[in-house]
Amino acid sequence: MKQTRNKYDVYKAVITKKYLDIKGGEYSDQFNNLEELYRYVRSIQNDYFIDGNFSSEFNYIIKYLKRAEEVIPREFIMESNLSYKIDEDDKLMSIIYNVRNILFDNNINDSLIDKCTYSSNLVSRCARDLELSNRRIVLYPGFTKEHSLLHFGSGYHAFNIVSVGEKNYIVDLTYRQFFLKDRSSLERIGVCSLFNTTPGKFMMMNESRIRTASKLLKDGYIEMTDENIKNYFDGFALSYRNATYYDETDDFSFTTNYSPYDYKRFINEEDSQLNHEGIDRLGFQKKILRNPNIRFNK
């Protein structure tokens, strides 16, 4: 028993030192040190997995890990370059302009975390006033309302689909929250009690996704072309996967086989990612890993 106790004491000491190194370290080293901390936590967390659950002792580890994340400067991994164009004859641009003015309230650097409900409701109201067809969508982890199974009732995101003439547009004015540096490390994947890496990191992995993300960040909307549908929802689907998916499949391509048609069925609640990938591979880490030293930044 004494030997086991000493093991946990060693873990705590290492975690505390790594946190202090990040807190007092050079700016250029902080993010790399944070990634090393993620890897270390993932390598030891199996020892806290008892009778099918992570023990309360693990809360100490997560507390210092979250403190370390707070040290990282609130920066964006992709520039937004927000467009504030206004054209009274363009109803969609009018919505974007008016809602953004309310959201930012003179603070252009606002990350807009947790403001998607407020924002999407504002968009709905403006669309209604302008007599545009609008649909407010809430994405739940795994594209299922059974989200309590995955993220304990949190982790959802709201956006709008607005129709102008014959075209449909995704309107997402809080999308920039998914491009914050402190939440963008791939090494975050699979750490118990943490949300996985945010969609923004995956949106920067190929030119097509970058085009979609860049336009949405700048303009606040994108046309629902097959390319944009695939890219936009791929970012979320990839962010819902935990380390068990990679541990069991050895697939580090960071792609999905879902088509634009599949995603339309997902948001219409006719199917879900959960149906295809299973509960163990989505949401918070629920299983111990066969390879606790798995690496994502290879």
C-alpha positions as CSV (number, residue, x, y, z in Angstrom):
1,M,0.0,0.0,0.0
2,K,2.9,2.4,0.9
3,Q,4.5,1.7,-2.5
4,T,1.2,2.6,-4.3
5,R,0.8,5.7,-2.3
6,N,4.3,6.8,-3.1
7,K,3.6,6.3,-6.8
8,Y,0.7,8.8,-6.7
9,D,2.9,11.2,-4.7
10,V,5.5,11.1,-7.4
11,Y,2.8,11.8,-10.1
12,K,1.6,14.8,-8.1
13,A,5.1,16.1,-7.7
14,V,5.9,15.8,-11.4
15,I,2.6,17.4,-12.4
16,T,3.2,20.3,-10.0
17,K,6.7,20.9,-11.4
18,K,5.5,20.8,-15.0
19,Y,2.8,23.3,-14.2
20,L,5.3,25.6,-12.5
21,D,7.6,25.3,-15.5
22,I,4.8,26.4,-17.8
23,K,3.7,29.2,-15.6
24,G,7.2,30.6,-15.2
25,G,8.6,29.6,-18.5
26,E,9.4,31.5,-21.7
27,Y,6.5,32.4,-23.9
28,S,8.0,30.4,-26.8
29,D,8.2,27.3,-24.7
30,Q,4.9,27.4,-22.9
31,F,2.7,25.6,-25.5
32,N,5.3,22.9,-26.1
33,N,5.6,22.3,-22.4
34,L,1.8,22.1,-22.2
35,E,1.7,19.4,-24.9
36,E,4.3,17.5,-22.9
37,L,2.1,17.8,-19.8
38,Y,-0.9,16.3,-21.8
39,R,1.3,13.4,-22.8
40,Y,2.5,12.8,-19.3
41,V,-1.1,12.8,-17.9
42,R,-2.3,10.4,-20.5
43,S,0.6,8.1,-19.8
44,I,-0.2,7.8,-16.0
45,Q,-4.0,8.1,-16.0
46,N,-4.6,4.4,-16.4
47,D,-3.2,4.0,-12.9
48,Y,-6.2,6.0,-11.6
49,F,-8.8,3.9,-13.5
50,I,-10.4,1.7,-10.8
51,D,-13.5,-0.4,-11.1
52,G,-14.5,1.1,-14.4
53,N,-14.0,4.7,-13.4
54,F,-11.3,7.3,-12.8
55,S,-10.7,7.8,-9.0
56,S,-11.2,11.0,-7.2
57,E,-7.4,11.3,-6.8
58,F,-7.3,12.1,-10.5
59,N,-9.1,15.4,-9.8
60,Y,-5.8,16.8,-8.4
61,I,-4.1,16.1,-11.7
62,I,-6.8,17.7,-13.8
63,K,-6.9,20.7,-11.6
64,Y,-3.2,21.5,-12.3
65,L,-3.7,20.7,-16.0
66,K,-6.5,23.2,-16.3
67,R,-4.4,25.8,-14.5
68,A,-1.6,25.2,-17.0
69,E,-4.0,25.8,-19.9
70,E,-5.0,29.1,-18.3
71,V,-1.4,30.2,-18.5
72,I,-1.4,30.0,-22.3
73,P,-2.1,33.5,-23.9
74,R,-5.6,33.8,-25.4
75,E,-4.5,33.8,-29.0
76,F,-6.1,32.5,-32.2
77,I,-4.5,29.8,-34.4
78,M,-6.1,31.3,-37.5
79,E,-6.7,35.0,-38.1
80,S,-10.3,36.0,-38.3
81,N,-10.0,39.2,-40.3
82,L,-13.7,40.0,-39.6
83,S,-15.7,41.6,-42.4
84,Y,-17.9,44.4,-41.3
85,K,-19.4,45.2,-44.7
86,I,-22.9,46.5,-44.7
87,D,-25.2,46.5,-47.7
88,E,-28.8,47.4,-47.0
89,D,-29.9,45.5,-50.1
90,D,-28.2,42.3,-48.9
91,K,-30.3,40.8,-46.1
92,L,-27.7,38.2,-45.1
93,M,-24.9,40.8,-44.8
94,S,-27.3,43.0,-42.8
95,I,-27.9,40.1,-40.3
96,I,-24.1,39.5,-39.9
97,Y,-23.4,43.2,-39.4
98,N,-26.1,43.8,-36.8
99,V,-25.5,40.6,-34.8
100,R,-21.7,41.1,-34.7
101,N,-22.1,44.6,-33.4
102,I,-24.1,43.2,-30.5
103,L,-21.8,40.3,-29.8
104,F,-18.6,42.2,-29.8
105,D,-19.9,45.3,-28.1
106,N,-16.7,47.2,-28.9
107,N,-14.4,44.3,-28.0
108,I,-13.2,42.9,-31.3
109,N,-10.9,40.4,-29.4
110,D,-13.8,38.6,-27.7
111,S,-13.3,34.9,-28.2
112,L,-17.1,34.4,-28.0
113,I,-16.8,31.3,-25.9
114,D,-20.2,30.0,-24.8
115,K,-22.1,32.6,-26.7
116,C,-23.5,30.4,-29.5
117,T,-27.0,30.1,-28.0
118,Y,-27.3,33.9,-27.6
119,S,-25.8,34.5,-31.1
120,S,-27.9,31.9,-32.9
121,N,-31.1,33.3,-31.3
122,L,-30.2,36.8,-32.4
123,V,-29.7,35.5,-36.0
124,S,-33.1,33.8,-35.9
125,R,-34.7,37.0,-34.7
126,C,-33.1,39.1,-37.4
127,A,-33.9,36.5,-40.1
128,R,-37.5,36.6,-39.0
129,D,-37.6,40.4,-39.1
130,L,-36.3,40.3,-42.7
131,E,-38.7,37.5,-43.7
132,L,-35.9,35.0,-44.5
133,S,-36.3,31.3,-43.9
134,N,-34.1,30.3,-41.0
135,R,-33.4,27.1,-39.1
136,R,-31.5,27.1,-35.8
137,I,-29.4,24.0,-35.4
138,V,-27.9,22.6,-32.2
139,L,-25.0,20.2,-32.6
140,Y,-24.5,17.7,-29.8
141,P,-21.4,15.6,-29.3
142,G,-21.6,12.6,-31.7
143,F,-24.5,14.4,-33.5
144,T,-27.0,12.9,-31.0
145,K,-29.3,14.4,-28.4
146,E,-28.0,11.5,-26.2
147,H,-25.2,14.0,-25.5
148,S,-25.3,13.3,-21.8
149,L,-23.7,10.0,-22.6
150,L,-20.8,11.7,-24.1
151,H,-20.2,15.1,-22.5
152,F,-22.5,15.0,-19.5
153,G,-24.9,17.5,-21.0
154,S,-22.3,20.0,-22.2
155,G,-20.3,20.5,-25.3
156,Y,-23.1,21.4,-27.7
157,H,-22.9,24.2,-30.4
158,A,-25.7,26.2,-32.0
159,F,-25.6,27.9,-35.4
160,N,-28.1,28.8,-38.1
161,I,-29.0,27.8,-41.7
162,V,-30.5,30.8,-43.5
163,S,-32.0,30.6,-46.9
164,V,-31.7,33.5,-49.4
165,G,-33.5,32.8,-52.7
166,E,-32.5,29.3,-53.9
167,K,-29.3,29.1,-51.7
168,N,-28.8,28.0,-48.2
169,Y,-26.0,29.4,-45.9
170,I,-24.4,28.2,-42.7
171,V,-24.3,31.2,-40.4
172,D,-22.0,30.7,-37.4
173,L,-20.9,34.0,-35.7
174,T,-19.2,32.3,-32.7
175,Y,-17.0,30.0,-34.8
176,R,-13.8,31.7,-33.7
177,Q,-14.1,30.1,-30.3
178,F,-12.9,26.9,-31.8
179,F,-9.6,28.4,-32.9
180,L,-8.1,29.4,-29.5
181,K,-4.5,28.2,-29.1
182,D,-5.0,27.0,-25.5
183,R,-7.6,24.4,-26.7
184,S,-5.9,23.5,-30.0
185,S,-3.3,20.8,-29.1
186,L,-3.9,17.3,-30.5
187,E,-2.3,16.0,-27.4
188,R,-5.4,17.0,-25.5
189,I,-7.2,14.1,-27.0
190,G,-7.9,11.3,-24.6
191,V,-7.1,13.1,-21.4
192,C,-9.8,12.1,-18.9
193,S,-12.2,14.9,-17.9
194,L,-11.1,17.3,-20.7
195,F,-13.0,18.1,-23.8
196,N,-11.1,16.9,-26.9
197,T,-9.3,19.2,-29.3
198,T,-11.6,21.8,-30.7
199,P,-12.7,21.7,-34.4
200,G,-10.4,24.6,-35.4
201,K,-7.3,22.4,-35.2
202,F,-8.7,19.9,-37.6
203,M,-9.9,22.7,-40.0
204,M,-6.3,23.7,-40.5
205,M,-5.2,20.3,-41.8
206,N,-5.8,20.7,-45.5
207,E,-6.3,23.5,-48.0
208,S,-10.0,22.8,-48.6
209,R,-10.8,23.0,-44.9
210,I,-8.7,26.1,-44.5
211,R,-10.7,27.8,-47.3
212,T,-14.0,26.9,-45.6
213,A,-12.9,28.0,-42.2
214,S,-11.2,31.2,-43.4
215,K,-14.3,32.4,-45.2
216,L,-16.6,31.5,-42.3
217,L,-14.4,33.3,-39.8
218,K,-14.2,36.4,-42.0
219,D,-17.7,36.7,-43.3
220,G,-19.7,34.8,-40.6
221,Y,-21.4,32.7,-43.2
222,I,-20.7,30.1,-46.0
223,E,-22.8,28.8,-48.8
224,M,-23.9,25.2,-48.2
225,T,-21.9,23.6,-51.0
226,D,-21.0,20.0,-50.7
227,E,-17.4,21.0,-50.0
228,N,-18.3,23.4,-47.2
229,I,-20.8,21.0,-45.7
230,K,-18.2,18.2,-45.6
231,N,-15.5,20.5,-44.2
232,Y,-17.6,22.3,-41.6
233,F,-19.1,19.1,-40.1
234,D,-15.9,17.1,-40.4
235,G,-14.3,19.5,-38.0
236,F,-16.9,18.8,-35.4
237,A,-17.0,15.0,-36.0
238,L,-13.2,14.8,-35.5
239,S,-13.4,16.9,-32.4
240,Y,-15.9,14.4,-30.9
241,R,-13.5,11.5,-31.2
242,N,-11.5,10.5,-28.1
243,A,-8.2,8.6,-27.9
244,T,-10.0,5.2,-27.9
245,Y,-10.8,5.7,-31.6
246,Y,-7.2,6.1,-32.5
247,D,-6.0,3.5,-30.0
248,E,-8.2,0.8,-31.6
249,T,-8.1,1.8,-35.2
250,D,-4.6,3.2,-35.6
251,D,-6.1,5.7,-38.0
252,F,-4.4,9.0,-37.6
253,S,-5.5,10.5,-41.0
254,F,-7.9,12.9,-39.2
255,T,-10.5,12.4,-41.8
256,T,-14.0,10.9,-41.9
257,N,-16.0,8.8,-44.4
258,Y,-19.1,10.9,-43.9
259,S,-20.6,12.6,-47.0
260,P,-22.5,15.8,-47.2
261,Y,-25.6,13.7,-47.5
262,D,-24.7,11.9,-44.2
263,Y,-24.3,15.1,-42.4
264,K,-27.7,16.4,-43.6
265,R,-29.2,13.2,-42.1
266,F,-27.2,13.8,-38.9
267,I,-28.6,17.4,-38.4
268,N,-32.1,16.2,-39.4
269,E,-31.7,13.6,-36.5
270,E,-32.2,10.7,-39.0
271,D,-28.8,9.2,-38.1
272,S,-25.7,10.1,-36.0
273,Q,-22.0,9.7,-35.6
274,L,-22.7,7.7,-32.4
275,N,-24.5,5.1,-34.5
276,H,-21.5,4.5,-36.7
277,E,-18.6,4.8,-34.2
278,G,-20.0,3.8,-30.8
279,I,-20.1,5.4,-27.5
280,D,-16.6,4.3,-26.3
281,R,-14.9,6.2,-29.1
282,L,-16.7,9.5,-28.7
283,G,-16.8,12.2,-26.1
284,F,-14.9,12.1,-22.8
285,Q,-12.3,9.4,-22.4
286,K,-14.1,6.5,-20.8
287,K,-11.7,3.5,-21.3
288,I,-8.1,2.9,-20.4
289,L,-5.8,2.9,-23.5
290,R,-3.9,-0.1,-24.7
291,N,-1.1,2.4,-25.5
292,P,-1.0,5.1,-22.9
293,N,2.0,6.6,-24.6
294,I,0.1,7.2,-27.8
295,R,1.2,10.4,-29.6
296,F,-0.9,12.6,-31.9
297,N,1.7,15.2,-33.0
298,K,3.9,12.7,-34.9
